[in-house]
Amino acid sequence: MPALALPRPSSYRPSSYRAPDRFYGWHIVVYATIALAATAPGQTAAVSIFIDPMIAELGISRSAISTAYLIGTLTGAAAIPWVGRALDRFGIRRTMAAIGAVFGTVLIGLAAVSEIVGLTVGFAGIRLAGQGALGLTATSAAALWFTRRRGFATGIVSAIGALGISLTPVALEGFVASQGWRTAWLVEGVLIWAIVVPIALLGMRDRPADLGQLPDGDTARDDGTRQSAEWGAGRAEAARTPYFWVIAAGVAACGLLSTGVNFHQISLLGERGLTPTEAAGNFVWQTIAMLLVTLATGALADRVRPRWLITVMMVMLAVGLVWGTRISPGISAMLFGALLGGAGGGMRVLEATTFPRYFGTAQLGAIRGLVVAVSVGSTAFGPLLFALVHQVAGSYSAVLLWTAPIPLIIAVAALVIAPPQLNAALGDVRRERSPSGESPDESSTSRHAP
């Protein structure tokens, strides 16, 4: 049965740029990597550096600032689907520029907060613009420029960008200690303006068609058949397929459980006999494993069916949680960090590559925006879940064991739920034919069909 070709998305416009001599997609990878690293000020690891100094100066309790962060995270997550729609409508370039401008403004505003309401609004802004919107835009860029090498390109963006995020708290700690948290927020905001906005306006391009190019640097066929990646299901069609929720659940499980562990990591590993320094050093092993697994998963995603890779990531996460009840100082603690870091990194790149594979790129922003909203929202509940169970049970072993079945259930679902068939998943759409009678995207879909 021939594949369906959807109408071009509303953001499509004829080429307005002179095509360069070389394929521009690898430039997009570089710019997207920098943009992803620039999400660091909105990530929990970097925000944690500011918590104690703000508590001391503003005179608010730890529970109050934690509640503000929870409300801010959920509020930001709720708005992310609209960012996804904007991405489809206005394109990568303009959307990223707007996000960068808003993100920088919110960070600068945080330098002037004096009470809990303003702090909550600031948290909502950086979680929406930083962790959610800018990350969504950066990782979506590679998916629009690549098809056959989409996993490899997205793996590079995710791995190196995440490495930049992981290193940011190291640089921030000394700066906040010497210059103060208000100055640090201010400097972060100015840097976002100086980095993200110029990259968006001067470097990013929405789609290969803007430069007269094709995904992966392909050339037009001799028979004139149009090869395009601009097909796909809408968000409603995608959300009606069970496989969509398998992937969303995998990403949410990593967000929920990894954030819960990381937020309480010093205390959690302290119960197992590690010193605070040893527990903090465990983040290094998480980062190394995340980098390696993300690159490997990205490369494998171009060759291996996603269901097998999703299963591997979920099993890694489950084993890591169970292992957390048995670890001791040394190699076993390093393995614990590596399992959690690897599972989270691998699942994130799988989400970024699997949706365009099965649902196309015409409305990729709307589809991924919904999943990113679920993912960001899940991170808000992880620390609270671990804290409540620890308070009741008296240790973290209970919550680690009770939550370990969650990723195992998702792993089973990934194996038994069939990926969507493109022809069946796409709804009532307009059919187009090339002069040769072949659907424009038939060659692409046949390569990636499960």
N, C-alpha and C positions, 0 to 999 in steps of 0.2 A: 504494500500500500504506500503510495507516495507521501512524503512528508508535507505538512502544511506550511505555507509561508504567510506570516502575519503582516498586516500593514506596518509601515515604518512607524516608530514611536513619534510622539509629538515633538520631541526634541531634535528630530532629524532635520538637517538643512543641507543644501548643496554645499560642496566644498568652497570655503572662503579663504583658504590658505594655499600657498604654492607648495606643491609636494616636494619634500627634500629628496636628495639623492638616495639616502639610506633609510631603512625602516625605522620609524620613530618610536616603535613600541618599547624599545629598551631604554629610551630616554624617559618614557612614562614610568617604567619600573623604578628608575632612580628617584624621580620626583615623588612617586607614591611612597617609596620607602622613607624618605625624609619626612613626608607628611604624617605617616603612621608613627614615626618616632616622636613627632611633635605633639602627639596626643598625651604624652607623659604627664603634663600638669593636671590632666583630668583623671588620671589613673590612681587607684587606691594607694599603690606603693609610694608615689610621690606625695600625695595628699597627707599620708601618715606622718611625714616629716614635720608638717605644720601643726599637728593636733596639740601636742603638749605645750608649745609656746603660745598658741592661741588660748588654750584653757587658762594658762597662768596670767596672761594679760587681760583677757576679757572677763575673767571671773565667772566662767560658766562651768558646769559640771561635765564630767566625761559622758555621763548618760545623756545629757542634753545635747552635746555636740554629736554624739553617735546617732541620736534620733534625728537631728538636723540632716545628717549625712544620709540616713535612710530615706527621709522624705525627699530630699534633693535628688537622690538616685532614682527613686520611683517616678518622680515628676519628670525628670529628664528622659527616662525610658519611655514614658507615655507619649512624648512628643517625637520620638525618633521615626515612627512610620511616616509622618508628614515630611520629614527630611528625605526619606526614601522616594516619596512621590516627587519632591522637588528635584531630586537627582535625575529622575527619568524625564522630567519636563524641561529643565534648564541645562542639564548636562554637568559633567564633572567640573569643568573650568569655572563657571559662574557659581556653582554651589559651593565648591571648596573655598573660593574667595570670600563668599559671604560668611561661611562658617569660621574661617580664620579671623575675619573682622570681629565677629561676635565673640568668639573665644577669647581673643586678646582683650576686648573691652571688659568682659566679665572678670578675667584675672586681675586686671587693673582695679576694677571695682572692689574686689576682695581685699585689696590693700587698705581700703578705707572703712571696712566694716567695724561696727562697735557694739552690735547686739545680735541676738540669736536669729531674728527674722531676716536680717540682711545676710547673715551667714548661710541660712537655709536657701535663700534665693541664689546666692553665689554658688553653692554646691550644686543646685539644680542646673545652673548654667554651664558649669565646667563638666558635669557628667553628661549632659546632652551634647554640647559642642565638642568636648574633648574625647571622652571614652567612646561615645556613640557615633555622632555625626561625622566627625573627621576621620575616624577609623573606618566607618562604612564607605565613605567616599574614596579613601586611599586604596582599600583592598578591592573595591569595585572597578577601579581604573584598569588594573591588569586584566580582569576578566573581559573587558570590552575590547582590548587590543590583541588578545590571544585566544586561540581555540585549541589547536593541537598541543601547544606548549603552555596552556593556561595554568596547569598545576605547578610547573617549574617556575614560571614567572611569579605567580602568587606566593609560592613558597619563599622565594627570595624576599619579596616585600614583607611578608609576615615575620620571617625569621630575623632579618636584620632590623626591621622596624621595632620588633619586640625587644631585641637586644638594646637598642637605644632607650626604650622605655625602662628596662631593668637597670641601666647604668645611671639614669637621671637621679634617683634618690641618693646615690653615692656623692654626686656633685652638689646636690641641694643641701645635704646635712651640714657640711662645713659652711656653706654660704648663709644659711639661716642662722647658724650659731654666731657668725661674725657680724652679719649685716641686719639681722632681724627678719621676722616673717613678713612684715609689710613690704619691705624692700624686695624681698624674694618674689612675692606675688606680682609686684610692679614690673620687675625685670622679666619675669616669665611672660607677662602680657605683651610687653614691647617686643620680645623675641618672637612671639607668635605672629605679631603684625609684620615683623621684618622678614620672617622666613616663609610662612604659609601663604600669605597674600601674594607676594611676588611669584612664588612657585606656581600658584594657581593661575594667575593672569598671564605670565610670560612663558611658562613651561608646559602646563597641562593642555591637552587637547581632548575633546569629548570622545571622539571615535575615529577610527582610521579613515573613514570617508571624508573627514574634515581636511585631510591632507592628500586626498586622492589615493589612499592606500587601502589595503585589505588586511584582515587579521593575520598574524604570524608573518607578515611581509610577503604573502602570496601575490601572485600576478594573475591577471584575468585570463580565463581560458581562451583558447584560440577560436572557439565557436561563439564567443561573446557572451557566454552564460555568466550571469551575475552571481558571484560568491559573496555572501554577506552573513554577518552574525546577528543582524537586526531582526530576529524573529523571537517569539516567545509567548508564554502564557501570561495572563494577568495574575495579580496577587490572589484574587478570589479563586481562580482556577487552581493555582498552585496549592492554596491552603485547603482545598477540598481533597487533596491526595494524601493518604496516610503517610507516605514516605517523607513528605514535607515535615510532618510533626516528629518523625523519627530523628531527622537531622536537628530540628529545633530542640528536641529533648536532649540530644547529646551535647549540644552547645550549652544549654541551660544547666545540665548536670555538672559540667566542668566549671561553669561560673559559680554555681551554688556551693559546690563542695570544695573546690580549690580556694575560693575566697574565704570560706569558713576556716579552712586550715591555715591559710596565710595570715589572716587577721589575728588568730590566736596562736601563731606558731611558736613564739617564745615560751608561752605558758604550756602549750601542748607538748613540745619537746622537752621542756623542763621536767614534766612528769616522768619522762623516760630517762632522766639522768643527764641531759645535756645542759651545759652552762648557757647563759644568754648569748655569749659570743659564738658558741658552737651552733646554737639554734639559728642565730642570724646568718651565720655562714652557710646554712642549708639553702638559702636563696640562691647562692652561687651555683649549686648543683642543679637546682630547678632551672636556672637560666641556661646552663650548658645543655641540659637534656632537651629543653624546649627548642633551642636553636638547631640542634642536630636532628631531632625528630620532625620538626617543621620542614626543614629542607628535604629530608628523605620522603616525607609524606607528600610534599608538593611534587617531587619527581615521580613518585609511584602513582599519584592521582591521574597522571596522563596515560597510565598503562594498566592499572588494576581497578576492578570494579569497586565503587565506594563502599558497598556493604561490608566487604572484607576489612577495609581500613577502619571504618567506623567501629566494627567489632573489636579490632585490636586496641583502639584507643579506649573504648569502654572497659575492656578487660584490664588494661593497664591502670585505669583509674580505680577500679574495684580492688585490684591487688594492692595498690598503693594505700588505700584506706585501711584494709585489713592489716597490712604490714605495719601501719602506724601504731598498732596496739602491741607490737612485738619488738620494736626497734630499740637499740642501745647506741651509745656513742660510738662513732667510727663508720665503717663501711655500710652497715645496715641503715644508718640515718641518711647517708648519701644516696642510697638506693631509694629510700622513701621520697626524697626530694626529686630525684630523677624521674620516678614513675608519675608523680603528680604534674611536674613541669612538662614532661613529654606528652602526656595525655591531653593536657590543655592546649599546647601548641599545635599538635597534630589535628585536633578536632576543629580548631579555628580555621586552619587552611582547608580542611575538607569542606566546611560550610561554604567558604568563599568560592570553591571550585565546583562543588556538586550542583548547586542551584543553577548556574548558567548551563551546565551540562544537560540537565533534564528539563529546565523550564525556559531556556533561552535568555537573551539579554535585553529584549525590548522593554520590559518592565522590571529589570533586575533590581533597581533601587527600591521599588515598592516591596518586592518579595523579601529582599535581604533586610530591609528596614524593619519589617515585622519581627524577623528572627533576632536582629540585634536588640530590639526593644525587649524581647523575652530574655535574652542573655544578660543585658544590663540590669533588668529588673531582678533576675535571679541572684545577682551578686549582692543585692541589698539585703537578702534574707539569710545568706550563709552565715555571717558572723553572729546574727541573732539566734539562729537555730543552734549553733554550737555552744553559745553561751547559756542558753536555757537548759539544754540537755546536761551540760556540765554542772549547772547549778543543782539540778535534780539528782543526777547520778553520782556526782562527786569526782568524776574523771572524764577524760575525753574518749576513753576506749569505747564507751557505750555508743556515743554518737557516730564514731568511725564504723563500728560494726553494724549499727542500725541503718546507716546510709549506703553501705557497700552494695546491697542488692539493687539499688537504683540504676547504676550503670550496667549491671548484668542484665536487667530487664530490657534496657535499651539495646544492648548487644543482641539479644535474642530477637527483638523486633526488627533490627536491621537485617537479620538473616532470613526471617520468614516473610516479611512484607516486601513485595516486589516493587522495584522502582517503577515510576510512571512511564507508560508508553507515550511518546510525544504525540502521536496521531490521536490517541484517545484522550489525553489530558487537555489538549487545546480545545476550547469551546467553539462556538459558532463564529467563525472568522472568514474573512474574505480570502479566496484562493487566488494565487497568482501563478503564472507559468512563464518560464523563460521561453525564448524562441524555439529552443530544442525540445520543449515539452517537459523538461525536468524541473522539479521544484527547486528554487534557488538554493535552498539549504539542504538538499537531499544528501549531497556528499558528506556534509558535516554531520548530519544526524546519523547517517549510517556508520560513520566511524565511531560514534560515541554511544550507539545503542547498546544496551546491556545484553 
